[in-house]
Amino acid sequence: MNVATKEQAAERAESARGSKLSALIYDPAFWIGERAGMAERRRSIVSQAMGSTLEIGAGTGLNFDYYPADLDGLVLTEPEPNMADRLRKRVASSGRDVEIVRAPGELLPFDDGSFDTVVGTLVLCTVEDPAASIAEIHRVLKPGGNYMLIEHVRSESERLARWQDRMNKPWGVLADGCNCNRNTASLIEAGGFDISAVEDDRWRMVPPLVKPLIYGRAVKLA
Ligand SMILES: C[S@@+](CC[C@H](N)C(=O)[O-])C[C@H]1O[C@@H](n2cnc3c(N)ncnc32)[C@H](O)[C@@H]1O
């Protein structure tokens, strides 16, 4: 299969939902949830990146400060232009040499097996096609490569999962296409990853719909 060009990826990125306002209020809206454990979770996940590293759906760059300084390369992708603007500003003020590419998770313009680590946090809830995005993550990782992730997911409690199903549409309207009811761990496992080092957790100080979390390291199986 031919790998997409950066132009083709940017064209596909046009369908990402967002606005200047959502990009502006993203960090303040997440502030309490970040203070209540998410920032520490990001640090623990992102600081394990090694070698050549790619992040998908990097948003405003809340993970950026946690990347080790000795990576062999860091590429940040983000499809939504207002988020990408804020990301660019954050990266520019750091003075680090980082490539920022406009691309969706479903169409990554990179060769097969080109990264040791892929990072994705709170992004498979929002991509249009999570299975296609996971297939792309799998493709661009080297064999045995690490996919470091934090995702809010469908609850294991039937009662809360029913609410997540009922509220998924209105939640998505409020949160730029975010889905609160995806069974993301099963999708990652079905996509060819060992998820034995992926743990369940709870996100504190956020609405119940997005409290159930998974986080950790998924390893690409051959
Ligand atoms: C909830 S935000 C998370 C941002 C960041 N990863 C974080 O942890 O703060 C979801 C992000 O996914 C991006 N996004 C939307 N559609 C996407 C797609 N198809 N592929 C990759 N990212 C996408 C959004 O623009 C937004 O930046």
The ligand as an SDF file (V2000), in Angstrom:
LIG
                    3D

 27 29  0  0  0  0  0  0  0  0999 V2000
   -9.6620   15.8600   23.7100 C   0  0  0  0  0  0  0  0  0  0  0  0
   -8.4830   16.5020   22.5940 S   0  0  0  0  0  0  0  0  0  0  0  0
   -6.9590   15.8060   23.2380 C   0  0  0  0  0  0  0  0  0  0  0  0
   -5.7650   16.6300   22.8930 C   0  0  0  0  0  0  0  0  0  0  0  0
   -4.4510   16.1100   23.4960 C   0  0  0  0  0  0  0  0  0  0  0  0
   -4.1140   14.8170   22.9560 N   0  0  0  0  0  0  0  0  0  0  0  0
   -4.5040   16.0460   24.9970 C   0  0  0  0  0  0  0  0  0  0  0  0
   -4.2390   14.9930   25.5720 O   0  0  0  0  0  0  0  0  0  0  0  0
   -4.7720   17.0950   25.6010 O   0  0  0  0  0  0  0  0  0  0  0  0
   -8.7250   15.5650   21.1210 C   0  0  0  0  0  0  0  0  0  0  0  0
   -7.7680   15.9510   20.0250 C   0  0  0  0  0  0  0  0  0  0  0  0
   -7.9260   15.0740   18.9190 O   0  0  0  0  0  0  0  0  0  0  0  0
   -7.8680   15.8400   17.7390 C   0  0  0  0  0  0  0  0  0  0  0  0
   -8.5370   15.0990   16.6530 N   0  0  0  0  0  0  0  0  0  0  0  0
   -9.7850   15.2530   16.1520 C   0  0  0  0  0  0  0  0  0  0  0  0
   -9.9890   14.3830   15.1350 N   0  0  0  0  0  0  0  0  0  0  0  0
   -8.8520   13.6750   15.0160 C   0  0  0  0  0  0  0  0  0  0  0  0
   -8.4190   12.6470   14.1220 C   0  0  0  0  0  0  0  0  0  0  0  0
   -9.2380   12.1510   13.1950 N   0  0  0  0  0  0  0  0  0  0  0  0
   -7.1600   12.1890   14.2650 N   0  0  0  0  0  0  0  0  0  0  0  0
   -6.3290   12.6640   15.2140 C   0  0  0  0  0  0  0  0  0  0  0  0
   -6.6820   13.6210   16.0940 N   0  0  0  0  0  0  0  0  0  0  0  0
   -7.9200   14.1270   15.9800 C   0  0  0  0  0  0  0  0  0  0  0  0
   -8.5690   17.1240   18.1270 C   0  0  0  0  0  0  0  0  0  0  0  0
   -8.3030   18.1710   17.2150 O   0  0  0  0  0  0  0  0  0  0  0  0
   -7.9840   17.3670   19.5020 C   0  0  0  0  0  0  0  0  0  0  0  0
   -6.7680   18.0220   19.4460 O   0  0  0  0  0  0  0  0  0  0  0  0
  1  2  1  0
  2  3  1  0
  2 10  1  0
  3  4  1  0
  4  5  1  0
  5  6  1  0
  5  7  1  0
  7  8  2  0
  7  9  1  0
 10 11  1  0
 11 12  1  0
 11 26  1  0
 12 13  1  0
 13 14  1  0
 13 24  1  0
 14 15  1  0
 14 23  1  0
 15 16  2  0
 16 17  1  0
 17 18  1  0
 17 23  2  0
 18 19  1  0
 18 20  2  0
 20 21  1  0
 21 22  2  0
 22 23  1  0
 24 25  1  0
 24 26  1  0
 26 27  1  0
M  CHG  2   2   1   9  -1
M  END
$$$$
